[in-house]
Amino acid sequence: MSSVLVTGATGFIASRIIEQLLQKGHHVRGTVRSLGKERELVPLRMLPHAEARLELVEADLLTDGAFDAAAQGCDHVLHTASPYVLDAKDPQRDLVDPAVKGTRNVLEAAARAGVRRVVLTSSMAAVTDEPDGDHVLTEADWNTKSSLERNPYYLSKTLAERAAWDFVAANKPSFDLVVINPFLVIGPSITPGLNTSNQLFVDLLAGTYPGIMNLTWGFVDVRDVARAHVLAMETEGAKGRYLCAGETIGMRSMVQLLDEHGFREGYKLPKLGMDCAMGDFAVRLSSYLQPRGVGSYLRTHIGRVPRYDTSKIQRELGLSFRPVQTSILDTLADLARAGHLPARA
């Protein structure tokens, strides 16, 4: 079994990766920003086999050399740590710098430690920031439109992945690089915090959306994303990028699913149909009154249906995806258990 470094260990995806690595017998070293926040670490320490094979250490993305000691003795590095918020007060400071500098710091540490493979958590945000229904996205596509003003989170993921590939090309390190590009990641969480993607369901039930908008998402279950990382690490022939996404679902179908499973009574699920030409126009117009990041997301996604080809990850890694309805209902059950859903009226 391998020794594996997982960065951002308390994260939504990273904690599931650690769970699966421990189940398969690997030794795991996870980095966290602070060992003093024990409440955040308890769920990791309680994972099966954690007492024997999980070590938690401190490391900061923006500190040069912070990952050197953590990477020593590891066969593989799975780099998941990166900030995820749609709206940031200072996108350069809060999103781009941690994503890009953190990635370089981790890769430099991996090169000095002589690891065999690095698996990087990128995003579909590095593939596109404005889905085009006439174009089927593949691993060959890159996001070329995002900026600090337009979808800055998407820019941070794009620049971080570009920096990783540039590092490998320029330095020719001991490791090979494999990248996972998941779409919107949902599912039950190991750690107590509310994941940004799962916030979508809380907002739907809390009445945050004025109506049923013409938005369509590509979802992927966090447990499938974690498995993709482990398979990318273990599969000798894995190479390049892998789009990681299950089915797409529109807001109307999602609201109907929630309604059918008892989430209408006592909650504020949207009723007004805005998934039409006039509704799209109203959303675009009102988007300028939203925070900058939210507004740019709405303008680039309203009325657009993403299409993508995930045959590479299915063929080369043998990954299959859970049905989106299963993931959504599992997510809601977990949100209710954790106390994140709004109180029923």
N, C-alpha and C positions, 0 to 999 in steps of 0.2 A: 504494500500500500504506500501511497505517496504522502509527502508533507506538503500542505497547501496553504498559501497565504491568501486570505480573503480580506480585502479592504472594505471599510464601511460596514463592519460586522453587524451593527444593530439595524441596518437598513432593511426595507421591505423585501427586496430581492435577496440581499446578502444573507439574511437570517435563514431563508429557505434553502439557499445553496449550502450553508453550513449544516443544516439539518440533514440534507441528502448526502453530503460528504461523510458525515459521521456514520450514517446508516450503512454506507458502503465500506467502512473500515479505515478511511483516511485519517491522518492526523491533521488538525486544522489550527492555524494561528490567525486570529482575527484582529484587525486594528479598529480601535475606537478613538474618538476625540478625547474622552476623559474616562478614566477608570473610577472616578469619584461618583459618577451617576449610576449607582448600583441598581436602582429601580429599572433602568433601561437594560441592564446586563443580566438580570435574574432570568428572563425567559431563555436566554442563550445558555446560561449555566444549567438550566433544568432540562435541556435537550438530552435524549438518550445518548449515552456514551460520552457526554461532554466532560464529565469529571475526569475521565481517563485520557481523552484525546483532543480537548479544546483548550487553547491558551489564548487569552486576550491581552493585547498590548496597546499602548497609546501611540498614535502617530497623527500628525497634522498635515493636510494636503499641501499647504503653502510653505511648509518648512523644509528647506533643502536638507537632504540626507535623512529625513525623519523616518523613512521606510527601510534604511539600510540594515539595521539590526533585525527588523521584522522579516526581511526577505532571506536572511542568512539561513542556510540549511534547508530551504524549501525547493521542491522539485517544480512546483507550478505556482503562478500568481493569478488570482482572479480579481480583477480590479473593477469594483462596482461603485465605489464612493464618488458621488457627484451631486451637487445641489439640484433639486427639482422644484421650481416654483414658476408659475406662469408670469407672475408680476413681481418684479424686484425694484426696489428704490434706486439702486445703482447696478444695472445689469453687468457692467464690466467687472465691478468689484465682487458682486454677490453671485454671479453665474459664470462668466467667462474665465476669470482668473482662477478660481478653484478648480474648474473642470480641466483647463488646459495645463496649468502649472502642476496640478495634482497628478495628472496623467504622466507628464514628463518625469516628475519625481519618482513615481512608482516604477516606470520603465527603467530609469537610471539605476534604481536600487536592484531591480531584477537582473539587469545586465551585470552589475558588479557581483551579484550573488551567484551568477551562473545557472539560473533556472532554465528549465527546458522549454516551457511554454507559458505564455501570458494570454489569458482570455479576458478581453475587455468588454464591459457592458456599455454599448453605445445606445442607439435609439433609432426608431424610424424617423425621428426628427432630423437625423443626419442624412436621411434619404430624400425627404421632401418636407416642405412646410406648407404646401398648397396642393392637396390631392387633385389629380386630373382624371376624371372618370373615363377618358378615352385612352389613358396610358396605364399599362400594367407595370407596376414597380418591380424591379429586380435588384439584386446586389450591385448591379452596375450603375444604379442611379445615385446621385448626390444632391443634397440640398444646396442650391447656389443663390437663394433669394433672401435668406434671413440676415438681419442686421441687429444692431443694438436697439433700433427703433421698431423693427418688425420681427416679432417672435424671437426675442433675445434668448429664451431657453433653447430654442432650436439652434440658434447660432452657437451656443456654448457646446452642445453635443457634437455639432459638425466640426468645429475647430478642434475639440479634444480628440475626436477620431482621426482627423487629418494629421494632427500632431503625432499621434501614435504611429501611423503608417510612415510619416516622414522620418521619425526617429529610427525605425527599423531599417528604412532604406539608406539612411545616412551612416548609421553606426554598425549595421550588420552584427547585432548581438548574438549571444549564444542561443537565445530563445526564438521560437517562431511565434507569430501573433495571430490569434483568431478572435474575431469580433462578432458579438451577438447584437442584433438590431431589433429589439422588441417594439411592438406598438403599445397601446395603452394597457398597462399592467394592472390587473385587478385580482381579487381573491382574498382568502383568509390570511390574516397576519399573525406572525409569531410574536412580534413585539407590540406593546400596548398603544403606540401612537397611531394616529389616523393618517393613512397613506394619502398622498395628494390625488392619485387616480380614484381611490375609493370614495373620496370626498364628493365625487359626482353623484353618487347615490344618496348621500346625506342631503345634498342640495336639492335633488329631485323631490325628496319627501318633505323638505322644509319649506317648499314654495319659493325657492330662489329663482326658478325659471318662470317667467310670466306666461308662458304657453309652451306648446309642443313645437319646438323649433326643427328646422330642416337640417339637423346635424346627424351625421353617421360616423360611428367610431369603429376602428379595428381593435378588438380586445384580445388579450392573451392572458391566461391564468398564470399567476406568479409561480405556482408549482411546476408548470410547464417551462417557464423561463429558467427556473433554477435547474431543471433537468437538462435544458439545452446547454447551460454552462458546464455542467458536470460531463455531459457527453462530449462537448467540444474539448474538454481537458483530456478525457480518456481515449478518444478516438484518434488513433495515430495519423490517419489520413485527413483529418480536419484541416481546413485551410481557408483563408480569406474571410469574407463577411457572410453572415447568415441572417436573412430576414426571419423574424420570429413573431408570428401573428396568427390567430385563429380566425374566426368568422367576424364579419362586420354586422353591426346592428344599428338601426336608426332610433332616434328618440321615441318615435311613435310606437315602434315595436317594443321598446324597453318599458315604456309606460304601461302598455297593454299587459306585458308579462308581470309587472309589479301589481297591477290591478287584479289580475287573475289569481295571484297568490296572497291576496288579503292586505295589500299595502295601500289601498285607497282610503279605507275607513280610519279616521283619526289623523291622517296625514294630509299633506297639501300637494298631492301629485297634480301636475298641470293638466288642464282640460282644454283650454283655448287652442284651436288648431292654427298654428303659425307656419306650418310646413307647406308653404305655397309661395308664389312669386311676390305677393304683397307682403307676406310675412318675412321673406328674405330681405326685402327692401327695408322693412321696419327694423330688423335686427342690425343690418349694416349701418343704418342711420343712428340707432341708439348705441352702437358699439363705440362711437366717439365720446360718449359720456362715461364709459367704463374705464377702469385703470388701463394703462397703456398696453400691458402684456395681454390682458383679457380681451381688450378691444381688437388688437391685431390678430389674435387667434380667431375671433368670431369672423372678421372680415375675410380671412383666408380659408375658412373651413365651412362656412354656411353654404348649404346647397351643393356641397361636393361629396362624392362617394369615393372613398379610397379603394383602389384595386391593386392587388399585389400577388406575386408568385412565390410561394414558400416551398416549392418542390425541392430546392437544394437542401434545406435543413431536414426535410423528410427523407430524402434519398441518401444523403451522406451521413447523417447522424441518427437516422431512424426515429426521429421525433414525431409524435402525433399530438394533436391538440384536443383538449376537452371541449365539449359543446359550450357555446357562449352562454346559453341559458343556465347550464349547470354552474358555471363560474359566477354568474350574477347572483343566483340564489345562494350559493355558498358564501359569497361576499356579504350579502344582506344578513344572513344568519350570524356571521362572525361580527359584523358591526353591531347587531343587536346584543350579542353576548358581551361585547366590550363596552357597551353603553354609549356608543357614538351616534345612534339614531336619535332624531328629535323625539320628544315625548308625544305620545298620541293625545289628541284633543279629547 
